[in-house]
Amino acid sequence: MNSLSEVTPVFTMTDVDVSFGGIVALSNVSLDVRPGEVLGVIGPNGAGKTTLFNVACGLVHPRSGTLGRHGTPLTKLRPHDLPRLGMSRTLQGLGLFDRMTVLDNVMIGADRTARTGILAGLLGLPSSAADDDAVRSTALATLKQLRIDAYAHRLPPSLPYAVRKRVALARALVSEPSLLLLDEPASGLSSDEMDELAREIRALAEKTSVMLVEHHMDLVMSVCDRIFVLDFGKVIAHGTPAEIREDPAVLAAYLGNEVTHDK
Ligand SMILES: Nc1ncnc2c1ncn2[C@@H]1O[C@H](COP(=O)(O)OP(=O)(O)OP(=O)(O)O)[C@@H](O)[C@H]1O
């Protein structure tokens, strides 16, 4: 295991504690995401993965501990701070607007300045045509990158789940984040779709750092540079996939817990 690095991490959690009433969801959790890496967070059911993800995107505030972005402390992170910080996320519930086309759903993910124009347009207010054109072409390019541009003018409910997941990913990517947070990106996908997702995540890592929280062990093992393992709210191991695979604490944590295999 080796979490020490010469480079400044793009994101850190340090000694984070979260409790819900009497339930300790995270206890003294520290992790770092390094530039250009895909970092995975895994753990058995109830280990605290979703809570950790929610802390990273400002949905849950830790009782104690700190978050940092490029070495600068983040105080009281809120979801609406993410674009300003160059961060973006996808959620388990995809959160797409059913009555808006795929293209409009993706345009909504564009940065705040440009988005003002889009929202104005959607609300029937005067908007900057130049802004809208720029955002539209970026959104179309993102759809094309994820090979779903053929669905640009469809409504999400008419599309297969795997395509809708890509739309949600496109919406997160359109702002060109330097840190992408993915919550259970493989859930509900077939084995082939998961292989494709793995290739896509690796390709994304050329432009952005990625932190993903995921149940599917095989995906995490194949796609991540490093992995943090949670159990009962604590980090019990971190390291490369090869190190994690052999780690006695990880094997013990998963003993008696069914590991989700992709194949
Ligand atoms: N809003 C909440 N209120 C009360 N307890 C909560 C809440 N959210 C999470 N918990 C508890 O915190 C602990 C960690 O839950 P969390 O959902 O973060 O784990 P997880 O690893 O994501 O689990 P799973 O893999 O089952 O989704 C669990 O004991 C859970 O019951």
PDBQT file of the ligand as one rigid body, heavy atoms in Angstrom, charges set to zero:
ROOT
HETATM    1  N1  LIG A 301     -29.762   8.942   5.858  1.00  0.00    +0.000 N 
HETATM    2  C1  LIG A 301     -29.404   7.962   6.678  1.00  0.00    +0.000 A 
HETATM    3  N2  LIG A 301     -29.988   7.826   7.887  1.00  0.00    +0.000 NA
HETATM    4  C2  LIG A 301     -29.624   6.852   8.751  1.00  0.00    +0.000 A 
HETATM    5  N3  LIG A 301     -28.659   5.935   8.487  1.00  0.00    +0.000 NA
HETATM    6  C3  LIG A 301     -28.051   6.022   7.302  1.00  0.00    +0.000 A 
HETATM    7  C4  LIG A 301     -28.394   7.014   6.322  1.00  0.00    +0.000 A 
HETATM    8  N4  LIG A 301     -27.605   6.843   5.230  1.00  0.00    +0.000 NA
HETATM    9  C5  LIG A 301     -26.827   5.784   5.501  1.00  0.00    +0.000 A 
HETATM   10  N5  LIG A 301     -27.090   5.293   6.731  1.00  0.00    +0.000 N 
HETATM   11  C6  LIG A 301     -26.410   4.163   7.387  1.00  0.00    +0.000 C 
HETATM   12  O1  LIG A 301     -25.015   4.422   7.287  1.00  0.00    +0.000 OA
HETATM   13  C7  LIG A 301     -24.306   3.219   7.003  1.00  0.00    +0.000 C 
HETATM   14  C8  LIG A 301     -23.572   3.371   5.673  1.00  0.00    +0.000 C 
HETATM   15  O2  LIG A 301     -24.539   3.437   4.622  1.00  0.00    +0.000 OA
HETATM   16  P1  LIG A 301     -24.161   3.677   3.103  1.00  0.00    +0.000 P 
HETATM   17  O3  LIG A 301     -25.450   3.729   2.347  1.00  0.00    +0.000 OA
HETATM   18  O4  LIG A 301     -23.239   4.827   3.001  1.00  0.00    +0.000 OA
HETATM   19  O5  LIG A 301     -23.358   2.341   2.766  1.00  0.00    +0.000 OA
HETATM   20  P2  LIG A 301     -23.076   1.686   1.331  1.00  0.00    +0.000 P 
HETATM   21  O6  LIG A 301     -21.719   1.103   1.425  1.00  0.00    +0.000 OA
HETATM   22  O7  LIG A 301     -23.328   2.678   0.270  1.00  0.00    +0.000 OA
HETATM   23  O8  LIG A 301     -24.177   0.549   1.298  1.00  0.00    +0.000 OA
HETATM   24  P3  LIG A 301     -24.829  -0.167   0.017  1.00  0.00    +0.000 P 
HETATM   25  O9  LIG A 301     -23.726  -0.878  -0.673  1.00  0.00    +0.000 OA
HETATM   26  O10 LIG A 301     -25.796  -1.122   0.652  1.00  0.00    +0.000 OA
HETATM   27  O11 LIG A 301     -25.479   0.909  -0.800  1.00  0.00    +0.000 OA
HETATM   28  C9  LIG A 301     -25.346   2.101   6.972  1.00  0.00    +0.000 C 
HETATM   29  O12 LIG A 301     -25.388   1.526   8.276  1.00  0.00    +0.000 OA
HETATM   30  C10 LIG A 301     -26.640   2.839   6.685  1.00  0.00    +0.000 C 
HETATM   31  O13 LIG A 301     -27.740   2.138   7.225  1.00  0.00    +0.000 OA
ENDROOT
TORSDOF 0
